[in-house]
């Protein structure tokens, strides 16, 4: 029986060990590479996007102007004393003729569990409001589509809008003058109001306390009802707050010129003046 030299055996054992080590290194490296690829893919994922879709139309047999536009918005109306915050919008310009199909994209992370969210839509021609939703449309469940009914805007309000850059409803109106006295209040809570057409309510602040109530709008006629507020006492602005409430109670008509709104009593005397602040 022949004998294999000891040196040869040693070399063979060494080579076999090297092969096993390299195989182990390869097996270890592969899961690591896979993990890096997976992590990179996860990091590359964009922020989640959701959609609320539907169709809007109106009942009138009316052909829209060629330059009319349509806009649907998803808005946060959780705060009664602040303007609605637009979370997402879909605009069509020019819009053509009804029905109008829309799909509003938004980030679900902006929705709070106890928040209040609504969908509004309108048809505009320049600064003139032609059609709008006049009721509350809540955010639907995922996958459900909305059917929005648009109603024709009141003719008197549309006529006034042609010379105004602000609209009465869905606008933040800051109190600038009450009676004959200019309003100057230091602090973050300025006297203001917002008219919410979906449920015909007024919400805002007297400068110290929140105010809520209802309103009735018929062309140039405007009146407020059941206006109430909280009962806090503040070091500044209380004299304006009482006068602000009284002015709302006396209001019988309104007029907008540019960014300025005036409220008038039944005798046609100006009881308060406001300046518009753009909705967020």
DRENPA-3360 file (N, C-alpha, C; in nm, 2 decimals, always signed):
BEGIN
1 = XXXXXXXX = +0.09/-0.12/+0.00/+0.00/+0.00/+0.00/+0.09/+0.12/+0.00 ~ +0.06/+0.22/-0.10/+0.15/+0.34/-0.11/+0.11/+0.44/-0.01 ~ +0.20/+0.52/+0.03/+0.17/+0.62/+0.13/+0.18/+0.76/+0.07 ~ +0.08/+0.84/+0.10/+0.07/+0.98/+0.05/+0.16/+1.07/+0.14 ~ +0.25/+1.14/+0.09/+0.34/+1.22/+0.17/+0.26/+1.32/+0.26 ~ +0.31/+1.34/+0.38/+0.24/+1.42/+0.48/+0.22/+1.57/+0.43 ~ +0.32/+1.62/+0.35/+0.30/+1.75/+0.30/+0.19/+1.77/+0.21 ~ +0.16/+1.66/+0.12/+0.05/+1.67/+0.03/-0.09/+1.67/+0.11;
9 = XXXXXXXX = -0.09/+1.59/+0.21/-0.22/+1.58/+0.29/-0.24/+1.72/+0.36 ~ -0.14/+1.78/+0.40/-0.15/+1.91/+0.47/-0.21/+2.02/+0.37 ~ -0.16/+2.02/+0.25/-0.21/+2.11/+0.15/-0.35/+2.09/+0.12 ~ -0.39/+1.96/+0.10/-0.53/+1.93/+0.07/-0.63/+1.97/+0.18 ~ -0.59/+1.95/+0.30/-0.67/+1.99/+0.42/-0.69/+2.15/+0.42 ~ -0.58/+2.22/+0.39/-0.58/+2.36/+0.39/-0.68/+2.42/+0.28 ~ -0.67/+2.36/+0.16/-0.76/+2.40/+0.05/-0.90/+2.38/+0.08 ~ -0.93/+2.26/+0.14/-1.07/+2.23/+0.18/-1.13/+2.33/+0.28;
17 = XXXXXXXX = -1.04/+2.37/+0.38/-1.08/+2.46/+0.48/-1.11/+2.60/+0.42 ~ -1.03/+2.64/+0.32/-1.05/+2.77/+0.25/-1.18/+2.77/+0.18 ~ -1.21/+2.66/+0.11/-1.34/+2.65/+0.04/-1.46/+2.67/+0.13 ~ -1.46/+2.60/+0.24/-1.57/+2.61/+0.34/-1.58/+2.75/+0.39 ~ -1.47/+2.82/+0.42/-1.47/+2.96/+0.47/-1.53/+3.05/+0.37 ~ -1.49/+3.04/+0.24/-1.55/+3.12/+0.14/-1.70/+3.10/+0.12 ~ -1.74/+2.98/+0.13/-1.89/+2.95/+0.12/-1.97/+3.01/+0.23 ~ -1.91/+3.00/+0.35/-1.98/+3.06/+0.47/-1.99/+3.21/+0.45;
25 = XXXXXXXX = -1.88/+3.28/+0.40/-1.88/+3.42/+0.38/-1.98/+3.46/+0.28 ~ -2.00/+3.38/+0.17/-2.10/+3.41/+0.07/-2.24/+3.40/+0.12 ~ -2.26/+3.29/+0.21/-2.40/+3.27/+0.26/-2.43/+3.38/+0.36 ~ -2.33/+3.43/+0.43/-2.36/+3.54/+0.53/-2.38/+3.67/+0.45 ~ -2.31/+3.70/+0.34/-2.32/+3.82/+0.27/-2.45/+3.84/+0.20 ~ -2.51/+3.73/+0.15/-2.63/+3.73/+0.07/-2.75/+3.79/+0.15 ~ -2.78/+3.74/+0.27/-2.89/+3.80/+0.35/-2.87/+3.94/+0.38 ~ -2.74/+3.98/+0.40/-2.71/+4.12/+0.43/-2.74/+4.21/+0.31;
33 = XXXXXXXX = -2.71/+4.16/+0.19/-2.74/+4.24/+0.07/-2.89/+4.25/+0.05 ~ -2.96/+4.14/+0.08/-3.10/+4.14/+0.06/-3.17/+4.24/+0.16 ~ -3.11/+4.24/+0.28/-3.17/+4.34/+0.38/-3.15/+4.48/+0.33 ~ -3.03/+4.51/+0.28/-3.01/+4.65/+0.23/-3.10/+4.69/+0.12 ~ -3.12/+4.59/+0.03/-3.21/+4.62/-0.09/-3.36/+4.64/-0.04 ~ -3.40/+4.56/+0.06/-3.53/+4.58/+0.11/-3.55/+4.71/+0.19 ~ -3.44/+4.75/+0.27/-3.45/+4.87/+0.34/-3.45/+4.99/+0.24 ~ -3.38/+4.98/+0.13/-3.38/+5.09/+0.04/-3.51/+5.10/-0.03;
41 = XXXXXXXX = -3.57/+4.99/-0.06/-3.71/+4.99/-0.12/-3.81/+5.05/-0.03 ~ -3.80/+5.02/+0.10/-3.89/+5.08/+0.19/-3.87/+5.23/+0.21 ~ -3.74/+5.27/+0.21/-3.72/+5.41/+0.22/-3.77/+5.49/+0.10 ~ -3.77/+5.42/-0.02/-3.81/+5.49/-0.14/-3.96/+5.50/-0.16 ~ -4.04/+5.43/-0.07/-4.18/+5.44/-0.08/-4.23/+5.58/-0.06 ~ -4.31/+5.64/-0.15/-4.36/+5.78/-0.13/-4.47/+5.78/-0.02 ~ -4.50/+5.91/+0.03/-4.60/+5.92/+0.12/-4.74/+5.87/+0.07 ~ -4.81/+5.81/+0.15/-4.94/+5.75/+0.11/-5.03/+5.86/+0.06;
49 = XXXXXXXX = -5.10/+5.83/-0.05/-5.20/+5.93/-0.11/-5.33/+5.86/-0.12 ~ -5.44/+5.93/-0.07/-5.57/+5.88/-0.08/-5.65/+5.98/-0.18 ~ -5.77/+5.93/-0.22/-5.85/+6.00/-0.31/-6.00/+6.00/-0.27 ~ -6.06/+6.11/-0.29/-6.21/+6.12/-0.28/-6.26/+6.16/-0.41 ~ -6.35/+6.07/-0.47/-6.39/+6.10/-0.61/-6.54/+6.10/-0.61 ~ -6.59/+6.16/-0.72/-6.74/+6.17/-0.74/-6.77/+6.25/-0.86 ~ -6.90/+6.28/-0.87/-6.95/+6.36/-0.98/-7.04/+6.47/-0.93 ~ -7.03/+6.58/-1.00/-7.12/+6.70/-0.96/-7.20/+6.74/-1.08;
57 = XXXXXXXX = -7.32/+6.79/-1.05/-7.40/+6.83/-1.16/-7.51/+6.93/-1.11 ~ -7.59/+6.99/-1.20/-7.70/+7.08/-1.15/-7.82/+7.04/-1.24 ~ -7.94/+7.09/-1.19/-8.07/+7.05/-1.25/-8.11/+7.15/-1.36 ~ -8.06/+7.27/-1.35/-8.10/+7.37/-1.45/-8.06/+7.33/-1.59 ~ -8.14/+7.36/-1.69/-8.10/+7.34/-1.83/-8.03/+7.47/-1.88 ~ -7.91/+7.48/-1.84/-7.83/+7.60/-1.87/-7.69/+7.56/-1.92 ~ -7.65/+7.62/-2.03/-7.52/+7.60/-2.09/-7.42/+7.70/-2.02 ~ -7.31/+7.64/-1.98/-7.21/+7.72/-1.91/-7.13/+7.80/-2.01;
65 = XXXXXXXX = -7.08/+7.92/-1.97/-6.99/+7.99/-2.06/-6.86/+7.91/-2.09 ~ -6.80/+7.94/-2.20/-6.68/+7.86/-2.24/-6.56/+7.88/-2.14 ~ -6.56/+7.99/-2.07/-6.45/+8.02/-1.98/-6.48/+7.99/-1.83 ~ -6.59/+7.91/-1.81/-6.62/+7.87/-1.67/-6.52/+7.77/-1.62 ~ -6.51/+7.77/-1.49/-6.42/+7.67/-1.42/-6.49/+7.60/-1.31 ~ -6.45/+7.48/-1.28/-6.50/+7.40/-1.17/-6.40/+7.36/-1.07 ~ -6.43/+7.37/-0.94/-6.34/+7.33/-0.84/-6.41/+7.25/-0.73 ~ -6.35/+7.14/-0.69/-6.40/+7.06/-0.57/-6.29/+7.06/-0.47;
73 = XXXXXXXX = -6.32/+7.08/-0.34/-6.22/+7.09/-0.23/-6.26/+7.00/-0.12 ~ -6.16/+6.94/-0.05/-6.17/+6.87/+0.07/-6.13/+6.97/+0.18 ~ -6.21/+7.00/+0.28/-6.18/+7.10/+0.38/-6.20/+7.05/+0.52 ~ -6.11/+7.10/+0.61/-6.12/+7.07/+0.75/-6.19/+7.19/+0.82 ~ -6.31/+7.15/+0.87/-6.40/+7.25/+0.93/-6.41/+7.22/+1.08 ~ -6.30/+7.16/+1.14/-6.31/+7.12/+1.28/-6.32/+7.24/+1.38 ~ -6.25/+7.35/+1.34/-6.25/+7.47/+1.43/-6.36/+7.57/+1.38 ~ -6.46/+7.59/+1.47/-6.57/+7.68/+1.44/-6.53/+7.82/+1.44;
81 = XXXXXXXX = -6.42/+7.86/+1.50/-6.38/+8.00/+1.51/-6.27/+8.04/+1.41 ~ -6.25/+7.95/+1.31/-6.14/+7.97/+1.22/-6.18/+7.94/+1.08 ~ -6.12/+7.99/+0.97/-6.15/+7.96/+0.84/-6.13/+7.81/+0.81 ~ -6.21/+7.75/+0.72/-6.19/+7.61/+0.68/-6.05/+7.60/+0.62 ~ -5.98/+7.49/+0.65/-5.85/+7.46/+0.59/-5.86/+7.37/+0.47 ~ -5.82/+7.41/+0.36/-5.82/+7.32/+0.24/-5.71/+7.22/+0.24 ~ -5.75/+7.09/+0.24/-5.66/+6.98/+0.25/-5.62/+6.93/+0.11 ~ -5.72/+6.93/+0.02/-5.69/+6.89/-0.12/-5.80/+6.95/-0.21;
89 = XXXXXXXX = -5.76/+6.97/-0.34/-5.85/+7.03/-0.44/-5.83/+6.97/-0.58 ~ -5.94/+6.97/-0.66/-5.94/+6.93/-0.80/-6.00/+7.04/-0.88 ~ -5.93/+7.10/-0.97/-5.98/+7.21/-1.05/-5.98/+7.17/-1.20 ~ -6.09/+7.21/-1.26/-6.10/+7.19/-1.41/-6.13/+7.32/-1.47 ~ -6.04/+7.36/-1.57/-6.05/+7.49/-1.63/-6.00/+7.48/-1.78 ~ -6.08/+7.50/-1.88/-6.23/+7.53/-1.87/-6.30/+7.40/-1.84 ~ -6.42/+7.41/-1.78/-6.49/+7.29/-1.73/-6.58/+7.22/-1.83 ~ -6.62/+7.29/-1.94/-6.71/+7.23/-2.03/-6.85/+7.23/-1.97;
97 = XXXXXXXX = -6.93/+7.12/-2.00/-7.07/+7.11/-1.95/-7.08/+6.99/-1.85 ~ -7.19/+7.00/-1.77/-7.21/+6.89/-1.67/-7.24/+6.76/-1.74 ~ -7.22/+6.65/-1.66/-7.17/+6.64/-1.52/-7.02/+6.66/-1.52 ~ -6.97/+6.69/-1.40/-6.83/+6.72/-1.38/-6.77/+6.61/-1.29 ~ -6.68/+6.53/-1.34/-6.62/+6.42/-1.26/-6.49/+6.48/-1.20 ~ -6.47/+6.45/-1.07/-6.36/+6.50/-0.99/-6.29/+6.39/-0.91 ~ -6.17/+6.40/-0.88/-6.09/+6.31/-0.79/-5.99/+6.40/-0.71 ~ -6.02/+6.42/-0.59/-5.93/+6.50/-0.50/-5.83/+6.41/-0.43;
105 = XXXXXXXX = -5.70/+6.44/-0.45/-5.60/+6.37/-0.38/-5.56/+6.44/-0.26 ~ -5.53/+6.36/-0.15/-5.49/+6.42/-0.02/-5.40/+6.33/+0.06 ~ -5.34/+6.38/+0.16/-5.25/+6.30/+0.25/-5.34/+6.26/+0.37 ~ -5.36/+6.13/+0.39/-5.45/+6.08/+0.50/-5.39/+6.12/+0.64 ~ -5.26/+6.15/+0.64/-5.19/+6.19/+0.77/-5.24/+6.32/+0.82 ~ -5.30/+6.40/+0.73/-5.36/+6.53/+0.77/-5.49/+6.52/+0.84 ~ -5.56/+6.40/+0.84/-5.69/+6.38/+0.90/-5.67/+6.34/+1.04 ~ -5.74/+6.41/+1.13/-5.75/+6.37/+1.27/-5.87/+6.28/+1.30;
113 = XXXXXXXX = -5.86/+6.20/+1.40/-5.96/+6.10/+1.43/-6.10/+6.17/+1.46 ~ -6.09/+6.28/+1.53/-6.21/+6.35/+1.57/-6.24/+6.48/+1.49 ~ -6.17/+6.49/+1.38/-6.19/+6.61/+1.29/-6.32/+6.61/+1.22 ~ -6.35/+6.72/+1.16/-6.47/+6.74/+1.08/-6.43/+6.78/+0.94 ~ -6.47/+6.70/+0.84/-6.42/+6.72/+0.70/-6.54/+6.72/+0.61 ~ -6.54/+6.81/+0.51/-6.64/+6.82/+0.42/-6.59/+6.84/+0.28 ~ -6.67/+6.81/+0.18/-6.64/+6.83/+0.04/-6.73/+6.94/-0.01 ~ -6.67/+7.04/-0.08/-6.75/+7.15/-0.14/-6.71/+7.16/-0.29;
121 = XXXXXXXX = -6.80/+7.21/-0.36/-6.78/+7.23/-0.51/-6.84/+7.36/-0.55 ~ -6.79/+7.42/-0.66/-6.85/+7.54/-0.71/-6.81/+7.55/-0.86 ~ -6.89/+7.63/-0.93/-6.86/+7.67/-1.07/-6.84/+7.82/-1.07 ~ -6.73/+7.86/-1.13/-6.70/+8.01/-1.13/-6.68/+8.05/-1.27 ~ -6.71/+8.18/-1.29/-6.66/+8.25/-1.42/-6.59/+8.37/-1.37 ~ -6.46/+8.37/-1.37/-6.38/+8.48/-1.32/-6.41/+8.48/-1.17 ~ -6.45/+8.60/-1.12/-6.48/+8.61/-0.98/-6.63/+8.59/-0.95 ~ -6.71/+8.56/-1.05/-6.85/+8.54/-1.04/-6.88/+8.39/-1.00;
129 = XXXXXXXX = -6.96/+8.37/-0.89/-7.00/+8.24/-0.86/-7.13/+8.21/-0.93 ~ -7.12/+8.10/-1.01/-7.24/+8.06/-1.09/-7.32/+7.95/-1.02 ~ -7.25/+7.84/-0.97/-7.32/+7.73/-0.90/-7.23/+7.69/-0.79 ~ -7.30/+7.64/-0.68/-7.23/+7.59/-0.56/-7.30/+7.49/-0.49 ~ -7.24/+7.41/-0.41/-7.31/+7.32/-0.32/-7.37/+7.40/-0.20 ~ -7.49/+7.36/-0.16/-7.55/+7.44/-0.05/-7.58/+7.35/+0.07 ~ -7.52/+7.23/+0.07/-7.55/+7.14/+0.19/-7.41/+7.07/+0.22 ~ -7.42/+7.00/+0.34/-7.30/+6.94/+0.39/-7.28/+6.80/+0.32;
137 = XXXXXXXX = -7.16/+6.78/+0.27/-7.12/+6.65/+0.21/-7.00/+6.60/+0.29 ~ -7.02/+6.50/+0.37/-6.91/+6.45/+0.46/-6.82/+6.36/+0.38 ~ -6.70/+6.35/+0.43/-6.60/+6.27/+0.36/-6.65/+6.12/+0.36 ~ -6.65/+6.06/+0.25/-6.71/+5.92/+0.24/-6.61/+5.82/+0.28 ~ -6.66/+5.70/+0.30/-6.57/+5.58/+0.32/-6.48/+5.55/+0.20 ~ -6.36/+5.50/+0.22/-6.27/+5.47/+0.11/-6.34/+5.38/+0.00 ~ -6.33/+5.42/-0.12/-6.39/+5.35/-0.23/-6.53/+5.39/-0.27 ~ -6.59/+5.47/-0.18/-6.73/+5.52/-0.21/-6.72/+5.65/-0.29;
145 = XXXXXXXX = -6.81/+5.67/-0.39/-6.81/+5.80/-0.47/-6.92/+5.89/-0.42 ~ -6.90/+6.02/-0.44/-6.99/+6.12/-0.40/-7.07/+6.16/-0.52 ~ -7.20/+6.20/-0.50/-7.28/+6.27/-0.60/-7.32/+6.41/-0.54 ~ -7.26/+6.51/-0.60/-7.28/+6.65/-0.55/-7.39/+6.72/-0.63 ~ -7.48/+6.78/-0.57/-7.58/+6.86/-0.64/-7.54/+7.01/-0.63 ~ -7.52/+7.08/-0.74/-7.49/+7.22/-0.74/-7.62/+7.30/-0.76 ~ -7.63/+7.41/-0.69/-7.75/+7.50/-0.71/-7.70/+7.63/-0.76 ~ -7.79/+7.70/-0.83/-7.75/+7.82/-0.89/-7.73/+7.93/-0.79;
153 = XXXXXXXX = -7.63/+8.01/-0.80/-7.60/+8.12/-0.70/-7.71/+8.22/-0.72 ~ -7.74/+8.29/-0.61/-7.84/+8.40/-0.61/-7.79/+8.51/-0.70 ~ -7.89/+8.56/-0.78/-7.85/+8.65/-0.89/-7.79/+8.78/-0.83 ~ -7.85/+8.83/-0.72/-7.80/+8.95/-0.66/-7.66/+8.94/-0.61 ~ -7.63/+8.82/-0.55/-7.49/+8.80/-0.50/-7.40/+8.79/-0.62 ~ -7.44/+8.72/-0.72/-7.35/+8.71/-0.84/-7.32/+8.84/-0.90 ~ -7.42/+8.93/-0.91/-7.40/+9.07/-0.96/-7.30/+9.14/-0.88 ~ -7.31/+9.14/-0.75/-7.22/+9.21/-0.66/-7.08/+9.15/-0.68;
161 = XXXXXXXX = -7.07/+9.02/-0.70/-6.93/+8.96/-0.70/-6.86/+9.01/-0.82 ~ -6.93/+9.06/-0.93/-6.86/+9.11/-1.05/-6.77/+9.23/-1.02 ~ -6.80/+9.30/-0.91/-6.71/+9.42/-0.88/-6.64/+9.39/-0.75 ~ -6.65/+9.27/-0.69/-6.58/+9.24/-0.57/-6.47/+9.14/-0.59 ~ -6.36/+9.15/-0.51/-6.26/+9.05/-0.52/-6.27/+8.95/-0.41 ~ -6.37/+8.97/-0.32/-6.40/+8.87/-0.21/-6.54/+8.84/-0.21 ~ -6.58/+8.72/-0.16/-6.72/+8.67/-0.16/-6.76/+8.67/-0.01 ~ -6.89/+8.68/+0.01/-6.94/+8.70/+0.14/-6.92/+8.57/+0.22;
169 = XXXXXXXX = -6.96/+8.46/+0.17/-6.96/+8.33/+0.24/-6.82/+8.26/+0.22 ~ -6.79/+8.17/+0.31/-6.66/+8.10/+0.31/-6.54/+8.20/+0.30 ~ -6.55/+8.31/+0.36/-6.44/+8.41/+0.37/-6.42/+8.45/+0.52 ~ -6.30/+8.48/+0.55/-6.26/+8.52/+0.69/-6.27/+8.67/+0.69 ~ -6.37/+8.73/+0.77/-6.39/+8.87/+0.77/-6.34/+8.93/+0.91 ~ -6.24/+9.01/+0.90/-6.18/+9.07/+1.02/-6.25/+9.20/+1.05 ~ -6.29/+9.22/+1.17/-6.36/+9.35/+1.21/-6.26/+9.46/+1.21 ~ -6.29/+9.57/+1.13/-6.21/+9.69/+1.13/-6.27/+9.81/+1.20;
177 = XXXXXXXX = -6.40/+9.81/+1.19/-6.47/+9.93/+1.25/-6.61/+9.88/+1.29 ~ -6.65/+9.93/+1.41/-6.79/+9.90/+1.46/-6.85/+10.03/+1.50 ~ -6.96/+10.06/+1.44/-7.02/+10.19/+1.45/-6.93/+10.30/+1.39 ~ -6.89/+10.39/+1.46/-6.80/+10.50/+1.41/-6.65/+10.48/+1.47 ~ -6.63/+10.37/+1.54/-6.51/+10.35/+1.61/-6.42/+10.25/+1.54 ~ -6.29/+10.28/+1.52/-6.20/+10.18/+1.46/-6.16/+10.08/+1.57 ~ -6.14/+9.96/+1.53/-6.11/+9.85/+1.62/-5.96/+9.82/+1.62 ~ -5.90/+9.83/+1.73/-5.76/+9.80/+1.75/-5.74/+9.71/+1.87;
185 = XXXXXXXX = -5.71/+9.58/+1.85/-5.69/+9.49/+1.97/-5.56/+9.42/+1.95 ~ -5.48/+9.42/+2.05/-5.35/+9.35/+2.05/-5.38/+9.21/+2.09 ~ -5.31/+9.11/+2.03/-5.33/+8.97/+2.06/-5.36/+8.89/+1.94 ~ -5.36/+8.76/+1.96/-5.38/+8.67/+1.84/-5.53/+8.65/+1.81 ~ -5.62/+8.66/+1.90/-5.76/+8.64/+1.87/-5.83/+8.77/+1.83 ~ -5.83/+8.79/+1.70/-5.89/+8.92/+1.65/-6.04/+8.90/+1.63 ~ -6.12/+9.01/+1.64/-6.26/+9.00/+1.61/-6.29/+8.96/+1.46 ~ -6.36/+8.86/+1.44/-6.39/+8.82/+1.30/-6.51/+8.73/+1.29;
193 = XXXXXXXX = -6.55/+8.70/+1.17/-6.65/+8.59/+1.15/-6.63/+8.52/+1.02 ~ -6.69/+8.40/+1.01/-6.69/+8.33/+0.88/-6.83/+8.27/+0.87 ~ -6.89/+8.29/+0.75/-7.02/+8.24/+0.72/-7.01/+8.10/+0.65 ~ -7.06/+8.00/+0.71/-7.06/+7.86/+0.65/-7.19/+7.83/+0.58 ~ -7.19/+7.83/+0.45/-7.32/+7.81/+0.38/-7.38/+7.68/+0.39 ~ -7.30/+7.57/+0.41/-7.36/+7.44/+0.42/-7.47/+7.42/+0.52 ~ -7.45/+7.48/+0.64/-7.55/+7.47/+0.74/-7.59/+7.61/+0.79 ~ -7.56/+7.72/+0.71/-7.61/+7.85/+0.74/-7.58/+7.89/+0.88;
201 = XXXXXXXX = -7.45/+7.88/+0.92/-7.41/+7.92/+1.05/-7.29/+8.02/+1.04 ~ -7.29/+8.11/+1.14/-7.18/+8.21/+1.16/-7.09/+8.16/+1.27 ~ -6.96/+8.17/+1.25/-6.87/+8.13/+1.36/-6.75/+8.23/+1.36 ~ -6.70/+8.25/+1.47/-6.59/+8.35/+1.48/-6.55/+8.38/+1.62 ~ -6.50/+8.51/+1.64/-6.46/+8.55/+1.77/-6.49/+8.70/+1.79 ~ -6.53/+8.73/+1.91/-6.55/+8.87/+1.94/-6.43/+8.95/+1.98 ~ -6.32/+8.88/+1.98/-6.19/+8.93/+2.02/-6.15/+8.87/+2.15 ~ -6.24/+8.82/+2.23/-6.21/+8.75/+2.35/-6.28/+8.61/+2.35;
209 = XXXXXXXX = -6.41/+8.62/+2.33/-6.50/+8.50/+2.34/-6.53/+8.45/+2.19 ~ -6.55/+8.32/+2.18/-6.60/+8.27/+2.05/-6.75/+8.31/+2.03 ~ -6.78/+8.32/+1.91/-6.93/+8.35/+1.88/-6.98/+8.25/+1.78 ~ -7.10/+8.21/+1.79/-7.17/+8.12/+1.70/-7.31/+8.17/+1.69 ~ -7.38/+8.12/+1.58/-7.51/+8.15/+1.56/-7.56/+8.11/+1.42 ~ -7.67/+8.16/+1.38/-7.72/+8.13/+1.24/-7.74/+8.26/+1.16 ~ -7.76/+8.24/+1.03/-7.78/+8.36/+0.95/-7.88/+8.32/+0.83 ~ -7.94/+8.43/+0.78/-8.03/+8.41/+0.66/-7.98/+8.51/+0.56;
217 = XXXXXXXX = -7.97/+8.46/+0.43/-7.91/+8.54/+0.32/-8.01/+8.53/+0.21 ~ -8.05/+8.65/+0.16/-8.14/+8.65/+0.04/-8.10/+8.77/-0.04 ~ -8.01/+8.75/-0.14/-7.96/+8.86/-0.22/-7.89/+8.96/-0.13 ~ -7.93/+9.09/-0.13/-7.87/+9.19/-0.05/-7.91/+9.19/+0.10 ~ -8.01/+9.11/+0.13/-8.07/+9.10/+0.26/-7.98/+9.00/+0.34 ~ -7.95/+9.04/+0.46/-7.87/+8.95/+0.55/-7.91/+8.98/+0.70 ~ -7.94/+8.87/+0.77/-7.97/+8.88/+0.91/-7.91/+8.77/+0.99 ~ -7.88/+8.79/+1.12/-7.82/+8.69/+1.20/-7.92/+8.66/+1.32;
225 = XXXXXXXX = -7.92/+8.54/+1.36/-8.01/+8.49/+1.47/-7.93/+8.41/+1.57 ~ -7.98/+8.41/+1.69/-7.93/+8.33/+1.80/-7.78/+8.34/+1.81 ~ -7.72/+8.46/+1.80/-7.58/+8.48/+1.81/-7.54/+8.48/+1.96 ~ -7.45/+8.39/+2.00/-7.41/+8.37/+2.14/-7.26/+8.35/+2.14 ~ -7.21/+8.36/+2.26/-7.07/+8.34/+2.28/-7.03/+8.28/+2.42 ~ -6.91/+8.25/+2.44/-6.86/+8.21/+2.57/-6.86/+8.33/+2.66 ~ -6.82/+8.30/+2.79/-6.84/+8.41/+2.89/-6.71/+8.44/+2.96 ~ -6.60/+8.43/+2.89/-6.47/+8.47/+2.95/-6.45/+8.62/+2.96;
233 = XXXXXXXX = -6.37/+8.66/+3.05/-6.34/+8.80/+3.07/-6.19/+8.82/+3.02 ~ -6.17/+8.92/+2.94/-6.03/+8.95/+2.89/-5.99/+9.09/+2.92 ~ -5.86/+9.12/+2.93/-5.82/+9.25/+2.97/-5.84/+9.35/+2.86 ~ -5.84/+9.31/+2.73/-5.85/+9.40/+2.62/-5.97/+9.36/+2.53 ~ -6.03/+9.46/+2.47/-6.13/+9.43/+2.36/-6.27/+9.40/+2.40 ~ -6.30/+9.40/+2.53/-6.44/+9.37/+2.57/-6.54/+9.47/+2.52 ~ -6.50/+9.60/+2.51/-6.59/+9.70/+2.46/-6.63/+9.68/+2.32 ~ -6.53/+9.63/+2.24/-6.56/+9.60/+2.10/-6.65/+9.48/+2.08;
241 = XXXXXXXX = -6.63/+9.38/+2.17/-6.71/+9.26/+2.16/-6.86/+9.28/+2.18 ~ -6.89/+9.36/+2.27/-7.04/+9.39/+2.29/-7.09/+9.46/+2.18 ~ -7.02/+9.56/+2.13/-7.06/+9.64/+2.01/-7.07/+9.55/+1.88 ~ -6.98/+9.46/+1.87/-6.98/+9.36/+1.76/-7.10/+9.28/+1.76 ~ -7.14/+9.22/+1.87/-7.26/+9.15/+1.88/-7.39/+9.23/+1.85 ~ -7.39/+9.35/+1.90/-7.50/+9.44/+1.87/-7.51/+9.47/+1.72 ~ -7.40/+9.49/+1.66/-7.40/+9.52/+1.52/-7.46/+9.40/+1.44 ~ -7.42/+9.28/+1.47/-7.47/+9.17/+1.40/-7.62/+9.15/+1.42;
249 = XXXXXXXX = -7.67/+9.18/+1.54/-7.81/+9.18/+1.57/-7.89/+9.28/+1.49 ~ -7.83/+9.39/+1.46/-7.90/+9.50/+1.39/-7.89/+9.48/+1.23 ~ -7.80/+9.39/+1.19/-7.77/+9.38/+1.04/-7.90/+9.35/+0.96 ~ -7.92/+9.42/+0.85/-8.03/+9.39/+0.76/-7.99/+9.38/+0.62 ~ -7.87/+9.43/+0.58/-7.82/+9.42/+0.45/-7.67/+9.43/+0.45 ~ -7.61/+9.40/+0.33/-7.46/+9.40/+0.32/-7.42/+9.45/+0.18 ~ -7.29/+9.48/+0.18/-7.23/+9.53/+0.05/-7.08/+9.50/+0.05 ~ -7.02/+9.45/-0.06/-6.88/+9.43/-0.07/-6.82/+9.52/-0.18;
257 = XXXXXXXX = -6.71/+9.58/-0.15/-6.64/+9.66/-0.24/-6.49/+9.62/-0.23 ~ -6.44/+9.55/-0.33/-6.30/+9.51/-0.33/-6.29/+9.40/-0.22 ~ -6.21/+9.43/-0.11/-6.18/+9.34/+0.00/-6.26/+9.39/+0.12 ~ -6.35/+9.49/+0.11/-6.42/+9.54/+0.22/-6.56/+9.51/+0.22 ~ -6.61/+9.47/+0.34/-6.75/+9.43/+0.36/-6.81/+9.53/+0.46 ~ -6.93/+9.58/+0.43/-7.00/+9.67/+0.52/-7.14/+9.61/+0.55 ~ -7.18/+9.61/+0.68/-7.31/+9.57/+0.72/-7.39/+9.69/+0.75 ~ -7.52/+9.69/+0.71/-7.61/+9.80/+0.73/-7.73/+9.76/+0.81;
265 = XXXXXXXX = -7.79/+9.85/+0.89/-7.91/+9.82/+0.96/-8.03/+9.85/+0.87 ~ -8.15/+9.84/+0.92/-8.27/+9.86/+0.84/-8.28/+10.00/+0.78 ~ -8.22/+10.10/+0.84/-8.23/+10.24/+0.80/-8.12/+10.27/+0.69 ~ -8.03/+10.17/+0.67/-7.93/+10.18/+0.57/-7.80/+10.25/+0.63 ~ -7.79/+10.25/+0.76/-7.67/+10.30/+0.83/-7.57/+10.19/+0.85 ~ -7.45/+10.22/+0.82/-7.34/+10.12/+0.84/-7.32/+10.10/+0.99 ~ -7.32/+9.97/+1.03/-7.30/+9.94/+1.17/-7.17/+9.87/+1.19 ~ -7.10/+9.82/+1.09/-6.97/+9.76/+1.10/-6.91/+9.74/+0.97;
273 = XXXXXXXX = -6.77/+9.74/+0.97/-6.70/+9.73/+0.85/-6.59/+9.62/+0.87 ~ -6.56/+9.54/+0.77/-6.47/+9.43/+0.78/-6.38/+9.43/+0.66 ~ -6.26/+9.36/+0.68/-6.17/+9.34/+0.57/-6.14/+9.19/+0.56 ~ -6.14/+9.14/+0.43/-6.13/+8.99/+0.41/-5.98/+8.95/+0.43 ~ -5.97/+8.83/+0.48/-5.84/+8.76/+0.50/-5.86/+8.63/+0.42 ~ -5.76/+8.59/+0.34/-5.78/+8.48/+0.25/-5.78/+8.35/+0.33 ~ -5.87/+8.26/+0.29/-5.89/+8.13/+0.35/-5.76/+8.05/+0.33 ~ -5.72/+7.96/+0.43/-5.60/+7.88/+0.41/-5.63/+7.77/+0.32;
% end
